[in-house]
Amino acid sequence: MTDQRLAVLELQKQNRCAEAVAEAAGAFYLILDADGRIEQASPLCRPTSGPGSMRGRYLWEACDAAVPGGAAIRDALRRVALGRATVQIRTSYSLPAGGGGAELFWSFTPVLSDENKLIAVAATAFEVSGTRRFKAA
């Protein structure tokens, strides 16, 4: 095998392991660009319309659980970019058909280059109340 093929296989393994850890923890994760557009999403938050359709969309537009907290999420991403440190927030959203509400605990962690440049943001969320699973809009 070539070095390139081995590197691709290692990246695939790391991606699948990260997905398994997030699913086991009951969380979902996303990799965002510095502006909040989705580059990668865990299986728990992928839309039913098919894989990849969230890619390139803003988190607060692509995920129904993130829509009501869009302003707080945008502010958290701004703070991550400025401070180069993890920012944690809570947002709330309404469950459909009068099902009450739910609360999410978000963590936005900067992914930095060796030169301290922000190259991505790892976002994770746990539902801390309610019973609904995350779904893309």
N, C-alpha and C positions, 0 to 999 in steps of 0.2 A: 504493500500500500504506500501511496505517496504521503508525504508530510501534510499536504493540503487535505487529502481525504481523511487522515487521522484527526486533523484539527476540526473538520466539519463534524465528524462523529463525536468528538469530545463536546463541542458546542451543543449538539442535539441532546447528548446525555445530560448536560448541565441544565438545559431548558426543561427537559422532562422531570428531572429531580426537583427543580424549583416548583413546577406545577404540582407535583405529588405532595410536597411539603405544604404548599398553600391549601390544597384540597383537604389534607389531613387535619390542618389547623382550623378548617372552616372559614377560611379567609379567601378573598380574591386579591389578585395583584395585577397591576398594569405597569408597563414601562412607557413613560411619556417623554416626549421631547420637552425642551425647556419652556415651550409655550403652552403645554398641556394637551397636545395632540397624541393620540394613542399610537404607539409603535408596536406593542405586543400586549395581549390580554390573556389571562389565565382561563382555563376552560369554564370556570364557574361564572364568568361574566361574558362569555361569548354569546352573540345573538343567535336566535333560532333561524335567522335568515341565511346563515352560512358563515363559515370562518372567513376572517379577513375583512368583513364589512365594517368593523369598528375602526380599523386601521386608518389613520389620517384624520379622524374626527376628534373634536375636543371631548374630553372626558365628560364635562357637564352637559354635553349635547347627546352623547352616545349611550349613556347609562341612565335608565329611568330613576335609579336611586340617587344619582348625583345631580340631577336637574335642579331640585329645590335648593341644594347647597352650592350652586354654581359660583356665586359671589365669594363665598368663604373658601372654596377650592382655588379659585383664581388668586385670591389674596395669599393663601398658603404657598402656592407655587411662586409667587412674587417674593415672598419671604425666604423661600428655599434658595432662589437665585441670588438674592442679595446677601444672605448670611452664610450660605454654603453649609447649612446644618439642617437636621431633620426637624420638620414641623408637624405637629399633631393637632387635629381638630375633630370636632363632632358635628355631624349634620343630621337633620331629621327629614323624613319624607312621609307622605301619606300612603297607606295601603289602599288598593283599589276597592271599590264597592263597599265603602264604609267600614273597612277592616281595621280601622285605627291607624296608628302611626308606628314608625320604627326609627331607630337611631343608629347611625353608623359612626364608628371610631376609625378615623383615617390617619395614616402616617405617610408623609411624603419625605423621602430620603434622597438627597442628592447623589448622583453618580458622577464622580469627578475624574478628569484626566490627570496624568502625572503633573501637568502644569496648572492644576487647580481650576481647570475650565469645566463648567457644567456641561456634561455631554448627554445626560438623561436624568429622569427622576423616577425612582421606584415608588409606586403608590400601592399601599395595601389598605384594605378595609375589612372590618369585622362588624357584623350586625350585633349590637348590644341590647337591642330590644326588638320586639316584633318577631314574626315567624316567616317572613317572606324571603325567598332566595333572590339574589340580584338578577336583573334581566336588562338586556340592552334595549334601548328605545328604537 
